[in-house]
Amino acid sequence: MDKPRVLVGLAVAEDVMEVITQSCDVVAAFDAQRATQTELDSAFSEVRGALIPSTLPIPNSYFDRYPKLKVLSNVAVGYDNVDIPYATSKGVLVCNTPGVLDGAVAELVMALIINLARGICQSDSYVRSGSWSESHPISLGGDVQGKTLGIIGLGRIGRTVASTAGAVAMRVTYYGTPRCGDWEVAGLAAYR
């Protein structure tokens, strides 16, 4: 049986590409965001599936012009680049990668919180400016341990942020799920 032909429209890790090529015939692998319309038309005309960045808009005309296309996968959480009802009406399954960035977003939130509490960026600028000396020491800022973090919305990312904040002994209060409408002070166990 022939492997389905697919477009890989963004850079993927080598091990991911190996998995794709075991099951599929990759007919085009390029940065679809920077591709010309001619390159996109050529690639889409040959494939049953496409793995694309969510920043690449897919016009409804693609579903009309490329009847072989059956699966369109965004490497992101959202679908803003595709008209889902129209794609579905044309028999195209649109996929995404939910949860793929939850940890990264939570880590960046915590990095920003720690940066604000400790003044890391300001201290870095101060030292680089040449103003630092023993007689003008750097402020170490304040602790995050024991402080309260308020989270609005306790979905996938909110729960991951809450769990991460618990790892540095922050108290977490939230508004939203799981008890919509209530403010709660929650322990780490509520997020596992």
Summary of the structure (lengths in Angstrom):
residues: 192
radius of gyration: 23.4
end to end distance: 43.8
largest distance: 75.6
contacts: 516
relative contact order: 0.09
helix: 39%
strand: 19%
